[in-house]
């Protein structure tokens, strides 16, 4: 059986048996198609260690006119998709390269685009006024920081939830449902925004075209009453970061990082933060811990060197303070 047909069956297996999200399946299709194109593999037996090695080199060292080298992280996405495909073939008793013969590339430590607490405060206050767009944008920013939602999760939120409660359920990656919790400021911002709405859209956050005025908001909303896009939210965050005078790159994920680090710096345990972020593995959450290492400096300052060495010696029992010479003279 040829590889393109097997690849299609594998993608259908992910969709039906494994219940993977359509976006995940699209990504796997992209990575596997790229492998088949760059490796020229036609049948399962064509997938060898040398084939994979050549593929990795072509990702890492693209030929002239073929674009920039692919990052280690993206290279690993390709390899993870390929390993999953090989495991699927093994379950079907198709002779090919064992999946465990593929090692992932070693990645450099992950870095984060963080902002200071003062910059975050300025960002949250940046949307001013009582127009529908300003109220929507304020609710978006408040909700992102209160919950740590991924931008895709925020965009998918329905309008008709009980916004008087302190918690809501969201569906995250892999269709997993988790609870997120609302601050008083985020609840107030969402309710104020909803009271201003005149459309009947089921989406919590909707897109309004440029130039919408109060007089024609109802007509405009009826025409464009679909869920706001991730790209639109990214533009909104960037716009208010500039307005707040922040000269760093700020994205919705930056606010998610700030949510996690705020919890850790205030004493939350790593396991709880994992659950609040919706991470499948605690390893993913642990990348945040190095950001909170500033607390180690405070611990060192507060607890180290409080007693001088001479005082410590003075507190020892007399028997332990005898010098060797004293012992020898006895």
N, C-alpha and C positions, 0 to 999 in steps of 0.2 A: 504494500500500500504506500502511496506517495505521501510525503510530509505535509503538503498543503491540506490534503483531506484529513489527515490525522490531527493537524493543528485545529481545524474547524470543529472536529468532534471533541477535542479537548476543551475548546471554548464553550461548546454547548454543555459539556459535563460540568464546567465551572458554574454555568448559569443555572442548570437544572438541579444537579445533585448537590453541589456545594453552596448554592444560593448566593453567589458572589454578586456584588453590585455591578450594574452595567458599565459604570465608569472603570471599574477594575478590569472587566473583561476587555474593554476597549484598549486599555493600557497593555494588557498581556498580548492582545492581537498585534499591537504596534511593535512591541519588543520582539515577539517571535517572528513576525514578518521581516523585521530588520535582520534577524539572524539568518533566516532562510535566504534573503537577498545577498547579504555580504559573504555568507559562507558557501553559497551555491550548493548546499546540501539538497538532495532530491529525495532520498529514502533514509529510513532510520539508521541503516548501517553506515551511512555517510557521516554521521555525527560521531566524531572521534575526539580524543584529547587534542590532537593537532588541529582539527577543525575549529574547536573552541578557542584554542590558543591564537590562531590566526584571526578569528573574529574579535577577540579582545584587543589584539594589536591594532586592528582597523578602527576600533572605537577610540583607542587611546592615541593613535597616530594616524589621523585621517590624511588621505592623499591630498595633494595640492588641488584646490578648488572644491574640496569636499566638506568645507566648514571647519569649525574649531573642534579640538579634542573634547570628547564626552567626559564629564566629571566622574570621579570615582563612584559617587552616590548613584548616578544614572547608569553607569556600567553595571553596578550591582543589581539595579532593577531589571536589567536585561538578563542577568545571570539567574536571578531568582525565578523569573518567568520560565527560563529554559530548564532549570532544575525541576520545577513543577511539572513541566511537559514531559521530561524524561521519567519522572516517577509515575506519571499516568501511563506512559508506554510500557513501563515495567509491569504495572498491574495488569496490563492487557497481554503480557508475555511477548511483547515485541522486542526483538533483539536490537539493542542500541547501547550507547554509553551509559553506565550507571550514574545516577544523579550525584552520588557522593564523591565522584571524581572531580567535581567542579567546586573550587574554592572561591569565595567572594574576595574582592579586592579590599585591602586594608584602607579604611578611610581615616582622614585626619580628623582631629577633634572638632565637633560641631560648634559653631559660633552662633550667637544670637544678636539680633538687632534690638537692643534694649534702650529704653529711654528712662530718664530719672522720674522720681515721684512728682516733682514739680512740673516737668514736661507733660506727664500723664494728666495731671490736674488741669493744666492749660488746655490740653487736647479735649478733655471731656466738656469743658466750658466753652469751647470754640463756637459751636452752633448757637447763634443768638437770634432773637426775634421769635415771633409766633406764627410764622407762615407754616404751611403744611410740610414743606420740604425741610425747614429748619427743625421742626418738631420730630419729623421722621429721623433725621440725621442724629439728633441728640439721643433719641431712643436707641438707635443702632449702636452708638458708641458706649452708652451706659450698659446696654445688654451684653455687648462683647466683653467688657471688663468684669461685670458681675458674674457671668457664667463661664467664661473661658471657652465659649463655643467656637468651633471651626466656622469659617465663613460660609461653607456649603450648608452647614446645619442651621446657621442664622437665616440664610436665604430661603430655606425650606419651611420655616416656621409658619404654622397656620394662624390666622387672625383670631379665631374663636376658641381661645383658651381662657381659663379662669385666672385673669391677671391680678386678682386680689390675693391669691395664694403666694407663698414664698418659694414655690418650686414648680417646675414644669418638666414634662418628659420630652426628650428629644431622641430622634433616631440617628445614630452616627454611622461610622464606617462598619461595613459588613452587616448593616441592618440591625445593629445592637442598640437597644433602648437603655438610656440612663437618665437619672434625675440630675437637673442642674438647679441652682438656687438663685433667687432674685434678691438683690438689695432693695432697700426702700427707695433709693433714688432711681433705680432702673424700673421698678414697678410704676413709680409716679411718671417717669418719662414716657413709658409705653402707653399708659392710660390717657395721658394728656394728648398724645399723638392720635390715639384711636378716637377720642372725642371730637377731634377736628376732621376726621375722615367722613366723606359723604358717599363714597363708592360702596359697592357691594362685593368687592373682591374677597375671596377666602384667604388671600395671602396676607401675612402680617405686614411685611414691608413690600411696597409696590414701587414701580418706577414711574416717575412723572417726567414728561418731556420738558425740554428747556422752554422757559418763558411762560410756564403755567401761572395764571393769575387767579386770585380768589374768585373772581367772577365766573371763570370757566373751569374751576378745579373739578367739578362734578363731571363735566363732559370729558375733560382730559383723562380723569381717572377711569371712566368707563371705557375709554378707548385703549388705555394702556394698563389695565388692572391685572397685570401678571406679576409673578414673584420677581423681586429685584434680582439682578444677576450678580454673580461674584465679582465680576469686573467692575460693576457700578459701585459696589461696597468698597472695593480697593481704591477707586477714584475718590470716593467720599472721604475715606480715612486720610488719604494723601492730601487732599484739599485742605482739611482742617488742621493737619500737621503743619502745613505751610502757614496757615492763618495764625496758628499758635506760636509761630516763631521757632519751630523745631527744625534744626538743620540736619537731621538724620533721616535715614530711610525708615518710614513708618508704614506698616501694613496691618491688616486685620490680625495676622499671625503674631505681630509684635505685641498687640494687646493681649492675645492668648498667652504669650510668654510672660507678660507682666502679671497676669492673673496667677500663673503657676508660681512665679518667684515671690509674689506678695504672700501667698499662702505659706511657702517654705520659710521665708524670712520671719514670719510671725509664729512659727512653731508647729505648723502642720506636718504630719508624718507623710513619708513618701508614698505609702500605700493609699492613703486617702486622696492625695493629689492625683495619683494614677486613675482612681475611679472617677474623680471629678472631671478629668480631662478626657476620659473615655479611651485610654491607651490599653491595647490588648496585652501588652507586655510591660512589666515594670522597668525593663531595660530602657525602653523609650523614655520613661519619666526620669530615669536617673541622670540623663544628660543635663537636667536642670540643676543638679546638686552642686556643681562646681561654681555656679553663679552665687550661691549662698555661702561660699567659703569665707566671706568677709566676717561672718560670725566667729570663725576660728580665731581671728585676730583679737576680737573682744574677749573671747574665753581666755586666750593667752594673757591678755592685759589684766584681766580680773583675778586670775587664779595663779599665775606664775610669779615666783619671786616675792610673795607676800611675807615670807619669813626668811631672814638672812641665814646664811650657812652657819654663822657663829651662834645664832639663836637656836637653830636646829640642833647643833652639837650640845648646847647648854641644856636642851631638853632631854638628852639621852640619859639613861640610867648611868650612874657612876661606874658600874662594872664594865659598860660598853665603852666608856671614855678613857680607860686606862691605856697608856701607851705601851707599845711592845717592850720598851726598856723597863718600865715598871714591872711588867710581867716577868721579865728576865731576872730582875734583881730580887725577886721573892724566893 
